[in-house]
């Protein structure tokens, strides 16, 4: 039987698990060699025509643009326990039956093509324009690969199609690559150097999403707040980058272009009823004009992701993060003074090269001092090509890494619970997403700080139509009075349906 049929049948039987959803793999199309046993594919006569027809229809439309864009600028921070719909093609993790993290196509090209002997087409995220040629080569019986990184590819002319009628939010990729060259990070080697989409292209996409009724967009980039649109000559004046106080950059400071503050200003003006978020930023790129804009605009969420990675200045220097613990803490205080009530989240790495027990204790103390509302914590895992791989030694034993990680998670949850409990008794604006997963009698949504809020599905008053009783639907803004809080979730009871503009009188 045709080996391709086996792949399609395997795909139908596989679950799109949480680990696969955070792998953000570049590979989007895999065709199995005939070495796959046909015994794994029962009833070939009955299913072969259907499988080929199914594949032909998928190939005709190609991998949906949302998956290319998701792979292009996938935030490490987006960890979710929710199961997503499977992509239109097998993921490499699923095909090989193993879990892999990171930018696989570029990082493991030789291993995938030569050692695994299971792939005909290998495409990096910048190779989507080359897919017709790659497929033609594969059809001739040869392996085809293109994992070259582009110096200017930003997907500016690719507009994703919103396929979910109940969607309330969307991601908008605004830039690709990273110039920071942190010691542990593989991104500059697998996503290339920073390049930003033209502002006009981004605004066009946001307008289309607004016209489709979406109520929230998240601007995406590997280092989103270092955005610099230099596509228009008239904006290429010699204006230096304005960094956060006490921070330095590992790369040469760029001049000219439209910066992140300008983009954020323009995006927030597209639709006053659309919430604006952004991720993932670098702490060095939070000049006062960005903080002031977040404070002033009602529809820019008062939530900032501020990756720390470590609470030890010694480890931060080894990581080449460009700041000390003291500078980071000073920035936290400045942000909280500039944006009252701001919600903070962060990333932390446990067990980086050379991390001592004292370094770990300092990270624990930073978690307690800052008291983040949300956190994303990981045990260090060495990546080839990184500066750490060539110059440092991964000398913290695995069991020590995991023990430290568990301690960080425990402390984070304790402090997040304390931070979130300050919301009890307050009224918060919540964007409704749908039914709660745990109870059909409850609805869930996100507040301004991006925390999940659970509340009963009950009739309420509509502020815009006094006397009218309604039930909340996905995409509605509702006011919820918070009655309890945990480390990751708030609970409350709904007061009324409102608009983002009108909510300011209550929150």
C-alpha positions as CSV (number, residue, x, y, z in Angstrom):
1,X,0.0,0.0,0.0
2,X,1.0,3.6,-0.4
3,X,3.1,4.6,2.7
4,X,1.5,8.1,2.8
5,X,-1.8,6.4,3.8
6,X,-0.1,5.1,6.9
7,X,1.0,8.6,7.9
8,X,-2.5,10.0,7.5
9,X,-4.0,7.1,9.6
10,X,-1.4,7.6,12.3
11,X,-2.3,11.3,12.3
12,X,-6.0,10.6,13.0
13,X,-5.1,8.4,16.0
14,X,-2.7,10.9,17.6
15,X,-3.6,13.5,20.2
16,X,-2.3,17.1,19.9
17,X,-0.9,17.2,23.4
18,X,0.3,20.1,25.5
19,X,4.0,19.4,25.0
20,X,3.5,19.4,21.2
21,X,1.7,22.7,21.5
22,X,4.7,24.4,23.1
23,X,7.3,22.9,20.8
24,X,6.6,25.4,18.1
25,X,8.2,23.2,15.4
26,X,9.0,24.7,12.0
27,X,8.3,21.5,10.2
28,X,4.8,21.4,8.8
29,X,4.7,18.7,6.2
30,X,6.1,15.2,6.5
31,X,5.8,12.2,4.1
32,X,6.8,8.8,5.4
33,X,9.2,6.5,3.4
34,X,7.9,3.1,2.4
35,X,9.9,1.6,5.3
36,X,6.8,2.1,7.5
37,X,5.2,-1.2,8.0
38,X,1.9,-1.6,6.2
39,X,0.7,-3.8,9.0
40,X,0.0,-0.6,11.0
41,X,-2.6,0.4,8.4
42,X,-5.6,-2.0,8.4
43,X,-8.1,-2.2,5.5
44,X,-5.9,-0.5,2.9
45,X,-8.2,-1.2,0.0
46,X,-11.1,0.6,1.6
47,X,-9.1,3.6,2.9
48,X,-6.4,4.3,0.3
49,X,-8.5,6.4,-2.1
50,X,-9.9,8.4,0.8
51,X,-6.5,9.0,2.3
52,X,-5.0,10.2,-0.9
53,X,-8.0,12.5,-1.5
54,X,-7.7,13.8,2.0
55,X,-4.0,14.5,1.5
56,X,-4.5,16.1,-1.9
57,X,-7.1,18.5,-0.5
58,X,-4.7,19.5,2.4
59,X,-1.8,19.9,0.0
60,X,-3.9,22.1,-2.3
61,X,-4.6,24.5,0.5
62,X,-1.2,24.0,2.1
63,X,-0.5,24.4,5.8
64,X,-2.8,27.1,7.0
65,X,-1.2,30.5,7.4
66,X,-1.9,30.6,11.1
67,X,0.5,27.7,11.7
68,X,3.3,29.3,9.7
69,X,2.8,32.5,11.6
70,X,2.6,30.7,14.9
71,X,5.9,28.9,14.2
72,X,7.4,32.2,13.0
73,X,7.0,34.1,16.2
74,X,6.0,31.6,18.9
75,X,6.2,33.0,22.4
76,X,8.0,30.7,24.8
77,X,5.6,32.0,27.4
78,X,2.4,30.6,26.0
79,X,2.2,27.5,28.0
80,X,-1.3,26.1,28.3
81,X,-2.9,22.9,29.7
82,X,-5.6,23.3,27.2
83,X,-5.6,20.9,24.2
84,X,-5.5,22.7,20.9
85,X,-6.9,21.5,17.6
86,X,-4.3,19.5,15.7
87,X,-2.3,21.1,12.9
88,X,-3.2,20.1,9.3
89,X,0.0,18.0,9.0
90,X,1.8,15.6,11.3
91,X,4.3,17.2,13.7
92,X,7.8,15.7,13.9
93,X,7.4,14.9,17.5
94,X,4.4,12.7,16.7
95,X,5.9,11.1,13.6
96,X,9.0,10.0,15.4
97,X,7.2,9.2,18.7
98,X,9.4,11.4,20.8
99,X,9.2,14.8,22.5
100,X,11.5,17.6,21.2
101,X,11.6,21.3,22.1
102,X,12.9,24.2,20.2
103,X,13.4,25.2,16.5
104,X,13.8,21.7,15.1
105,X,14.1,22.1,11.4
106,X,17.1,24.4,11.5
107,X,18.7,22.9,14.6
108,X,18.4,19.2,13.7
109,X,18.5,19.2,9.9
110,X,21.2,16.5,9.4
111,X,19.8,14.3,12.1
112,X,16.3,14.4,10.7
113,X,17.3,13.8,7.1
114,X,20.1,11.3,7.5
115,X,19.7,9.4,10.8
116,X,16.0,9.2,11.1
117,X,15.4,8.4,7.4
118,X,11.7,9.1,7.7
119,X,11.4,12.6,6.2
120,X,11.2,13.6,2.5
121,X,10.6,17.3,3.0
122,X,12.1,19.6,5.6
123,X,11.2,23.2,5.7
124,X,12.2,26.0,8.1
125,X,9.8,28.8,8.8
126,X,11.4,31.1,6.2
127,X,11.0,28.5,3.5
128,X,7.3,28.7,3.0
129,X,7.7,30.5,-0.4
130,X,9.9,27.6,-1.5
131,X,7.4,24.8,-0.7
132,X,6.2,24.2,-4.3
133,X,9.8,23.5,-5.4
134,X,10.5,21.3,-2.3
135,X,7.3,19.3,-3.0
136,X,8.3,18.9,-6.6
137,X,11.7,17.6,-5.6
138,X,10.1,15.1,-3.1
139,X,7.8,13.9,-5.8
140,X,10.8,12.9,-7.9
141,X,11.9,10.6,-5.1
142,X,14.6,12.8,-3.6
143,X,14.8,14.4,-0.1
144,X,14.3,18.2,-0.2
145,X,15.3,20.6,2.5
146,X,15.4,24.4,3.0
147,X,16.2,25.7,6.5
148,X,18.0,28.8,5.4
149,X,17.2,31.9,7.4
150,X,16.1,35.0,5.6
151,X,17.5,38.5,6.4
152,X,14.3,40.2,5.5
153,X,11.4,37.7,5.7
154,X,8.7,39.0,8.1
155,X,5.5,37.5,6.5
156,X,4.3,41.0,6.0
157,X,2.3,40.0,3.0
158,X,0.8,37.0,4.6
159,X,-2.6,37.6,6.3
160,X,-3.8,34.7,8.5
161,X,-7.4,33.6,8.0
162,X,-9.6,33.5,11.1
163,X,-11.3,30.1,10.9
164,X,-13.0,29.9,14.4
165,X,-16.4,31.7,14.4
166,X,-16.2,31.8,18.3
167,X,-12.7,33.2,18.5
168,X,-12.4,36.3,20.7
169,X,-8.7,37.0,20.3
170,X,-5.8,36.6,17.8
171,X,-2.1,36.9,17.5
172,X,-0.4,39.3,15.2
173,X,3.2,38.7,14.3
174,X,5.1,42.1,14.1
175,X,8.7,41.0,13.9
176,X,11.0,38.0,13.7
177,X,14.4,37.0,15.1
178,X,16.4,38.4,18.0
179,X,19.8,40.2,18.3
180,X,20.2,39.8,22.1
181,X,22.4,36.7,21.9
182,X,21.6,35.5,25.4
183,X,24.0,32.7,26.3
184,X,21.4,30.0,26.7
185,X,19.2,31.0,23.7
186,X,19.0,29.3,20.3
187,X,16.6,31.8,18.8
188,X,19.2,34.0,17.0
189,X,20.6,30.9,15.3
190,X,17.2,29.4,14.3
191,X,15.1,32.5,13.7
192,X,17.9,34.9,12.6
193,X,18.4,38.5,13.4
194,X,15.7,41.0,14.2
195,X,13.6,42.4,11.3
196,X,10.3,44.1,11.7
197,X,7.1,44.3,9.6
198,X,6.1,47.6,8.2
199,X,3.7,49.4,10.5
200,X,1.1,49.8,7.7
201,X,1.0,46.0,7.2
202,X,0.4,45.4,10.9
203,X,-2.3,48.0,11.1
204,X,-4.1,46.5,8.1
205,X,-4.1,43.1,9.8
206,X,-5.4,44.5,13.1
207,X,-8.2,46.4,11.2
208,X,-9.3,43.2,9.5
209,X,-9.4,41.3,12.8
210,X,-11.5,44.2,14.3
211,X,-13.9,44.0,11.3
212,X,-14.3,40.3,12.0
213,X,-15.4,41.1,15.6
214,X,-12.4,40.0,17.5
215,X,-11.9,41.8,20.8
216,X,-8.3,41.2,21.6
217,X,-5.0,41.0,19.7
218,X,-1.5,40.1,21.0
219,X,1.5,41.5,19.2
220,X,4.1,38.8,18.8
221,X,7.8,38.9,18.5
222,X,10.9,37.2,19.9
223,X,11.8,40.6,21.3
224,X,8.6,42.5,20.5
225,X,9.4,45.8,22.2
226,X,12.6,46.2,20.2
227,X,10.4,46.7,17.1
228,X,11.9,49.0,14.5
229,X,10.3,49.6,11.2
230,X,12.9,51.1,8.8
231,X,10.9,50.5,5.7
232,X,10.1,54.2,5.2
233,X,13.0,56.3,4.3
234,X,11.6,59.4,5.9
235,X,11.6,57.7,9.3
236,X,15.2,56.6,9.1
237,X,16.6,59.6,11.1
238,X,19.6,59.0,13.3
239,X,17.7,58.5,16.6
240,X,19.3,56.2,19.0
241,X,17.5,53.4,20.9
242,X,16.3,54.5,24.3
243,X,16.8,51.6,26.7
244,X,15.5,51.1,30.2
245,X,17.6,52.8,32.8
246,X,20.5,50.6,34.1
247,X,20.3,48.2,31.1
248,X,22.7,47.5,28.3
249,X,22.4,45.8,24.9
250,X,24.6,43.0,23.7
251,X,24.2,44.1,20.1
252,X,25.1,47.4,18.3
253,X,22.4,50.0,19.0
254,X,20.3,50.6,15.9
255,X,19.2,54.1,14.8
256,X,16.2,55.4,12.9
257,X,12.9,53.8,12.1
258,X,9.5,53.7,13.8
259,X,9.8,52.2,17.3
260,X,7.5,50.1,19.5
261,X,5.9,53.1,21.2
262,X,4.7,54.4,17.8
263,X,3.4,51.0,16.8
264,X,1.6,50.5,20.1
265,X,0.0,54.0,19.8
266,X,-1.3,53.3,16.3
267,X,-2.5,49.8,17.0
268,X,-4.5,51.0,20.1
269,X,-6.3,53.6,17.9
270,X,-7.6,51.1,15.4
271,X,-10.5,50.0,17.7
272,X,-11.0,51.4,21.2
273,X,-13.0,48.3,22.1
274,X,-10.2,46.0,21.2
275,X,-7.7,45.0,23.9
276,X,-4.0,45.1,23.0
277,X,-1.4,42.9,24.5
278,X,2.2,42.1,23.5
279,X,4.7,39.3,24.1
280,X,7.5,38.5,24.5
281,X,9.4,41.6,25.5
282,X,13.0,42.1,26.8
283,X,13.3,44.2,30.0
284,X,15.9,46.5,28.4
285,X,13.3,47.9,26.0
286,X,10.9,49.7,28.3
287,X,11.6,53.4,28.0
288,X,9.3,55.8,29.7
289,X,7.3,56.6,26.6
290,X,6.2,53.0,26.4
291,X,5.2,52.8,30.0
292,X,3.3,56.1,29.8
293,X,1.4,55.0,26.7
294,X,0.3,51.8,28.5
295,X,-0.9,53.8,31.5
296,X,-2.8,56.3,29.3
297,X,-4.7,54.0,26.9
298,X,-7.7,52.1,28.3
299,X,-7.4,49.4,25.7
300,X,-3.7,48.6,26.2
301,X,-3.7,45.9,28.9
302,X,-2.0,46.8,32.2
303,X,0.0,43.6,32.1
304,X,3.7,43.3,31.3
305,X,5.8,40.2,30.9
306,X,9.2,41.0,32.4
307,X,11.5,37.9,31.9
308,X,14.0,37.8,34.7
309,X,15.5,34.3,34.1
310,X,17.5,34.5,37.4
311,X,17.7,36.5,40.6
312,X,21.5,36.3,40.8
313,X,23.5,39.1,39.2
314,X,26.4,36.6,38.7
315,X,24.2,34.2,36.8
316,X,22.6,37.1,34.8
317,X,26.0,38.1,33.7
318,X,26.8,34.5,32.6
319,X,23.5,34.6,30.7
320,X,24.5,37.9,29.0
321,X,21.2,39.4,29.9
322,X,22.5,43.0,30.1
323,X,21.3,43.9,33.6
324,X,21.9,43.1,37.2
325,X,19.4,42.1,39.8
326,X,19.4,45.6,41.2
327,X,18.7,47.2,37.8
328,X,15.8,44.7,37.3
329,X,14.3,45.4,40.7
330,X,14.5,49.1,40.0
331,X,12.7,48.7,36.7
332,X,9.9,46.7,38.5
333,X,9.4,49.5,41.0
334,X,9.5,52.1,38.2
335,X,6.9,50.1,36.2
336,X,4.6,49.9,39.2
337,X,4.9,53.6,39.9
338,X,4.2,54.4,36.2
339,X,1.3,51.9,35.8
340,X,-0.7,51.5,39.1
341,X,-2.2,48.1,39.5
342,X,-0.1,46.6,36.7
343,X,0.1,42.8,36.5
344,X,3.6,41.3,36.1
345,X,4.6,37.9,34.8
346,X,8.1,36.5,34.3
347,X,10.3,33.6,33.1
348,X,12.9,31.8,35.2
349,X,15.5,29.2,34.4
350,X,16.5,26.7,37.2
351,X,20.0,25.2,37.1
352,X,21.8,27.3,34.5
353,X,25.5,26.5,34.0
354,X,27.5,27.2,37.1
355,X,24.4,28.1,39.2
356,X,25.2,27.6,42.9
357,X,22.9,27.0,45.8
358,X,23.4,30.7,46.8
359,X,22.4,31.8,43.2
360,X,19.3,29.7,43.5
361,X,18.4,31.2,46.9
362,X,18.7,34.7,45.3
363,X,16.2,33.7,42.6
364,X,13.8,32.4,45.3
365,X,14.1,35.8,47.1
366,X,13.4,37.7,43.8
367,X,10.2,35.7,43.4
368,X,9.2,36.7,46.9
369,X,10.2,40.3,46.5
370,X,8.5,41.0,43.2
371,X,5.4,38.8,43.8
372,X,4.5,38.0,40.2
373,X,0.9,37.4,39.1
374,X,2.0,34.8,36.6
375,X,5.2,32.9,36.0
376,X,6.8,30.4,33.6
377,X,9.5,28.4,35.1
378,X,11.8,25.8,33.4
379,X,14.8,23.6,34.2
380,X,17.8,24.5,32.1
381,X,18.4,22.4,29.0
382,X,21.5,22.9,26.9
383,X,21.0,23.8,23.2
384,X,23.6,23.2,20.5
385,X,24.9,26.3,18.7
386,X,24.3,28.5,21.7
387,X,27.1,30.4,23.4
388,X,26.6,28.3,26.5
389,X,27.1,25.1,24.5
390,X,30.5,26.3,23.2
391,X,31.8,28.2,26.3
392,X,30.1,26.9,29.4
393,X,29.6,23.6,31.1
394,X,26.1,22.2,31.9
395,X,27.4,21.2,35.4
396,X,24.2,21.2,37.5
397,X,23.0,17.7,38.0
398,X,19.5,16.9,36.6
399,X,18.1,16.0,40.0
400,X,19.3,19.3,41.4
401,X,17.7,21.2,38.5
402,X,14.4,19.5,39.1
403,X,14.6,20.1,42.9
404,X,15.3,23.8,42.4
405,X,12.6,24.1,39.8
406,X,10.0,22.6,42.2
407,X,11.1,25.0,44.9
408,X,10.7,27.9,42.5
409,X,7.3,26.7,41.5
410,X,6.2,26.4,45.1
411,X,7.4,29.9,46.0
412,X,5.8,31.4,42.9
413,X,2.4,29.8,43.7
414,X,2.6,31.1,47.2
415,X,3.4,34.6,46.2
416,X,1.0,34.7,43.2
417,X,-1.8,33.6,45.5
418,X,-1.0,36.6,47.8
419,X,-0.8,39.0,44.8
420,X,-4.0,37.7,43.3
421,X,-5.9,37.9,46.6
422,X,-5.7,41.7,46.5
423,X,-8.3,41.5,43.8
424,X,-10.9,39.9,46.1
425,X,-13.7,42.4,46.6
426,X,-12.8,44.4,43.5
427,X,-14.8,44.7,40.3
428,X,-12.8,43.6,37.1
429,X,-13.5,43.8,33.4
430,X,-13.5,40.3,31.9
431,X,-13.5,39.3,28.2
432,X,-15.7,36.2,28.0
433,X,-14.1,33.3,26.2
434,X,-16.7,30.6,26.7
435,X,-17.8,27.8,29.0
436,X,-15.5,26.8,31.9
437,X,-13.9,23.4,31.3
438,X,-14.8,22.2,34.8
439,X,-18.5,23.2,34.8
440,X,-21.1,23.8,32.2
441,X,-22.8,26.1,34.6
442,X,-19.8,28.5,34.6
443,X,-18.2,30.8,32.1
444,X,-14.6,31.8,31.9
445,X,-12.7,34.7,30.5
446,X,-9.6,36.8,31.1
447,X,-9.2,40.0,33.0
448,X,-6.9,42.9,32.1
449,X,-4.0,41.1,33.7
450,X,-4.5,38.0,31.6
451,X,-5.6,35.9,34.6
452,X,-8.4,33.4,34.1
453,X,-11.7,34.4,35.8
454,X,-14.5,31.9,36.4
455,X,-18.1,33.0,37.1
456,X,-21.6,31.5,37.0
457,X,-23.5,31.7,33.7
458,X,-26.4,33.9,34.9
459,X,-28.6,36.6,33.5
460,X,-27.4,40.1,33.9
461,X,-28.2,43.7,33.0
462,X,-26.8,45.2,29.8
463,X,-25.4,48.6,30.6
464,X,-25.9,49.8,27.0
465,X,-29.6,48.7,27.1
466,X,-31.0,49.5,30.6
467,X,-33.7,47.0,31.6
468,X,-32.6,44.3,29.2
469,X,-31.5,41.0,30.8
470,X,-28.9,39.0,28.8
471,X,-26.5,36.1,29.2
472,X,-22.9,36.6,28.4
473,X,-21.5,35.3,25.1
474,X,-17.9,34.8,23.9
475,X,-16.5,38.2,23.0
476,X,-18.7,40.1,25.5
477,X,-17.1,42.4,28.1
478,X,-18.6,41.8,31.5
479,X,-18.0,43.2,35.0
480,X,-17.2,40.5,37.6
481,X,-16.9,41.1,41.3
482,X,-14.0,38.9,42.5
483,X,-14.9,36.6,45.5
484,X,-11.8,34.3,45.7
485,X,-8.4,34.0,44.2
486,X,-5.7,31.3,43.7
487,X,-2.3,31.3,42.2
488,X,-3.7,31.0,38.6
489,X,-7.4,31.6,38.7
490,X,-9.9,34.2,40.1
491,X,-13.6,33.5,40.8
492,X,-16.5,35.8,41.2
493,X,-20.1,36.7,40.3
494,X,-21.1,38.6,37.2
495,X,-22.6,42.1,37.6
496,X,-23.5,43.3,34.1
497,X,-22.5,43.3,30.4
498,X,-20.7,46.4,29.4
499,X,-18.2,47.9,27.0
500,X,-14.5,48.6,27.4
501,X,-15.1,52.3,27.3
502,X,-18.0,52.3,29.9
503,X,-16.1,49.9,32.2
504,X,-13.7,52.6,33.3
505,X,-16.4,54.0,35.6
506,X,-16.6,50.8,37.6
507,X,-13.0,49.4,37.6
